[in-house]
Amino acid sequence: VVDKVRMMGFNKHPLPLPMNLPCNGCQKEFTMTHFETSCPECGMVHAVTPCSADDPAKVKAAGIGY
């Protein structure tokens, strides 16, 4: 998902509504503010496509420092 978001150029764009969700790496809750956001605790990169930006279940982790 992160590769697709980067390819489309949305990775640095803010989400319409920020989401609070648990990190897929460290499980600490963080606020996802952009289509691509890193966990401030462990650096796990999370991404969501624009068409799924309203569904926390569609957020996918790409890896730490990806």
N, C-alpha and C positions, 0 to 999 in steps of 0.2 A: 504494500500500500504506500509506503513512504517513497518508493521509487516513482510510482505513478503520480503522487502529489508533487514531487519535485519536477518531474517531466512536464506537468501541466503548469508549473510555475506558481502553485498555490502554497508552497511550504512556508513562506514568510507572511502570508495573509492572515489576519485575525479571524477567528471563528465568529459567526453571527452572535452566538451566545456561549460564553466560556462554560466548561464542564468540570466538575469535581469528580475525580475517579481515582481508584487505587492504581498505583504503578504496577505494571506486569513483572517488574524485577524485584523491587524491595517491598512492595505491598503498602507503602505509605501513600496516603491520599495527597494528590496535588491538583492544581487547577490547570487544565489544558486551555490555553488562550489562543493558539494558532493551529492551523491545519497540521503542522509538524511542531511538536513540543517535546522537550527533554525533561525528565524528572529532575528536579533540583537536588534530590538526595543522592541518587545513584547514576544519573546520566542516561537512563534508558530512554531511547527515542520512541515516541508514540506518534501515530499519524492517522488521519481519517480523511476520506475523500469529501469534496464539497457536497455531493448528493446525499451523503450519510452523516453530515455534520450535526444533526439533531439527535443522533442515536449513540449513546455511550457504548453500546454493545458492538458497534462497528469499528471502534478504535482498535488499531493493531499495533503491537510493539515490533520494532525492527531490530533492536539490539542496543547495547551500551556503546555510545559514541559512534553510532552508525552514520 
